[in-house]
Amino acid sequence: MHGQFISLRKEGKVGVIEINKPKANTYDHKMVLELGAAIDAVRFDDEIKVAVTTSKVPKFFSAGADIEMLKASEPDFKAMFCLNCQETLSKLESTPKVFIAALNGHTVGGGLEIALAHDVRFMIDDPKTQIGLPEVNLGVLPGTGGTQRLPRLINKSVALDMMITGRTLSPQEALHVGLVNYLYPAEKFEAEVMAYAKRLAEGPSRAVGLIKRSVQEGSEMSLVQGLALERELQNRLFVTKDAKEGLAAFIEKRKAIFAGV
């Protein structure tokens, strides 16, 4: 898939979604539509087990929404734009495949909101790179999921402080508060991200996908409902070839060979 701003390519079982909208990957309605199309393509491609989202624009993952577009738009369009952005990012969470955000540059505003909808976040270890939700400095709030996903990911008070002050964090600070999972220097960054993605893709990917679903859906349920979901998904896995192979390999003291089925 090759759109004007978003492309999807495959490296084995890993789908790589690349954002390319100079100068800072600011997104407009067209770009969000293309992102949604890329997510759908990952969903329906059985060969893709894991997806990585990254940037082809130097120094930026994404600086968020296109401010000039928003300034020139009518209120009704702005409202529908935010709704469509929210729905598009929610598809990342509800897809039973792992999406990894490879933050290889500044990740601010809506750029961080895109990253928050991913399952795992890698960030380049460069102290000049910033990450945060500074929308308050424009007199608005983080309106494509930021006020909801950030407090669910990190300490609520820390999340609130970030949003009401608009302050940005360094990669090391982001790792400390749990905003990102892994940091790597620029020269190792892409290789480490892809190595992680390929390990997941070559493993029991169906189990990985259902673990994601159990966590994403179950965390919004009561404990009783979440445990019921967990049992249902576990029972679905027990009948798979991968589960039979995994149990047999453990008993036979050998390395399991998973096929993702």
Residue pairs with C-beta under 8 A, 6 or more apart in sequence:
1 7
1 8
1 37
1 38
1 41
2 8
3 34
3 37
3 38
4 30
4 31
4 34
5 19
5 20
5 21
5 27
5 30
5 31
5 34
6 17
6 18
6 19
6 20
6 31
6 34
6 35
6 37
6 38
7 17
7 18
7 20
7 38
8 15
8 16
8 17
8 18
8 38
8 41
8 42
9 15
9 16
9 18
10 16
10 45
10 47
10 48
11 194
11 198
12 198
12 201
13 47
13 48
13 49
13 50
13 198
13 201
13 202
13 205
13 260
14 48
14 49
14 50
14 51
14 52
14 194
14 197
14 198
14 201
15 41
15 42
15 45
15 48
15 50
15 51
15 52
16 51
16 52
16 54
17 35
17 38
17 39
17 42
17 51
17 52
17 53
17 54
18 53
18 54
18 55
18 56
19 25
19 31
19 35
19 53
19 54
19 55
19 56
19 57
19 61
19 62
20 55
20 56
20 57
21 27
21 31
21 57
22 57
23 57
23 60
24 57
24 60
24 62
24 63
24 106
25 55
25 57
25 60
25 61
25 62
25 63
25 111
26 62
26 63
26 64
26 65
26 66
26 67
27 35
27 62
27 64
27 65
27 66
27 85
27 110
27 114
28 65
28 66
28 69
29 69
29 81
29 84
32 81
32 84
32 85
32 88
33 84
35 88
35 114
36 88
36 91
39 88
39 91
39 92
39 95
40 91
42 48
42 51
42 95
42 97
42 99
43 91
43 95
43 97
48 97
49 97
49 200
49 201
49 202
49 205
49 208
49 260
50 97
50 98
50 99
50 100
50 197
50 198
50 200
50 201
50 205
50 208
51 97
51 98
51 99
51 100
51 197
52 99
52 100
52 101
52 102
52 193
52 194
52 197
53 99
53 100
53 101
53 102
53 114
53 118
54 61
54 101
54 102
54 104
54 190
54 193
55 61
55 62
55 102
55 104
55 105
57 105
58 105
59 105
59 106
59 129
60 105
60 106
60 111
61 101
61 102
61 103
61 104
61 105
61 106
61 107
61 111
61 115
62 107
62 108
62 109
62 110
62 111
62 114
63 106
63 108
63 109
63 110
63 111
64 108
64 109
64 110
64 111
64 112
64 113
64 135
65 81
65 85
65 109
65 110
65 144
67 138
70 78
70 81
73 81
82 143
82 144
85 110
85 113
85 143
85 144
85 145
86 144
86 145
89 113
89 114
89 116
89 117
89 144
89 145
90 117
90 145
92 99
92 117
92 118
92 119
93 117
93 119
93 216
94 213
94 216
96 209
96 210
96 212
96 213
97 205
97 209
97 212
98 119
98 120
98 200
98 208
98 209
98 212
99 117
99 118
99 119
99 120
100 118
100 119
100 120
100 121
100 122
100 193
100 196
100 197
101 114
101 115
101 118
101 120
101 121
101 122
102 122
102 189
102 190
102 193
103 115
103 121
103 122
103 123
103 124
103 129
103 131
103 180
104 124
104 186
104 189
104 190
105 124
105 129
106 129
106 130
106 131
107 115
107 123
107 129
107 130
107 131
108 130
108 131
108 132
108 133
108 134
108 168
109 133
109 134
109 135
109 142
110 142
110 144
110 146
112 131
112 132
112 133
112 142
112 146
112 150
113 133
113 142
113 144
113 145
113 146
113 149
114 144
115 121
116 145
116 146
116 149
116 150
116 153
117 145
117 149
119 212
120 181
120 182
120 196
121 179
121 180
121 181
121 182
122 180
122 181
122 182
122 183
122 184
122 189
122 192
122 193
122 196
123 129
123 131
123 171
123 174
123 175
123 180
123 182
123 183
124 171
124 183
124 184
124 185
124 186
124 189
125 171
125 172
125 183
125 184
125 185
125 186
125 189
126 171
126 185
126 186
127 170
127 171
127 172
129 170
129 171
130 168
130 169
130 170
131 168
131 169
131 170
131 171
131 174
131 179
131 180
132 162
132 166
132 167
132 168
132 169
133 142
133 146
133 150
133 162
133 163
133 166
134 166
134 167
134 168
135 141
135 142
135 143
135 146
135 163
135 166
136 163
136 164
136 165
136 166
137 166
141 147
141 163
142 150
142 163
146 163
147 163
150 159
150 162
150 163
150 179
151 159
151 160
152 219
153 159
153 178
153 179
154 177
154 178
154 179
155 177
155 178
158 177
161 167
162 169
169 177
169 179
171 180
171 183
172 183
174 180
175 181
175 182
175 183
182 192
182 196
184 192
184 193
200 208
201 260
202 258
203 258
204 242
204 243
204 246
204 256
204 258
204 260
205 258
205 260
206 237
206 240
206 242
206 260
206 261
207 237
207 240
207 242
207 243
210 233
210 236
210 237
213 233
214 226
214 229
214 230
214 233
217 226
217 229
218 225
218 226
218 229
218 230
219 226
221 229
237 243
240 261
241 259
241 261
242 256
242 258
242 259
242 260
242 261
245 256
245 257
245 258
245 259
246 256
246 258
248 256
249 255
249 256
249 257
250 256
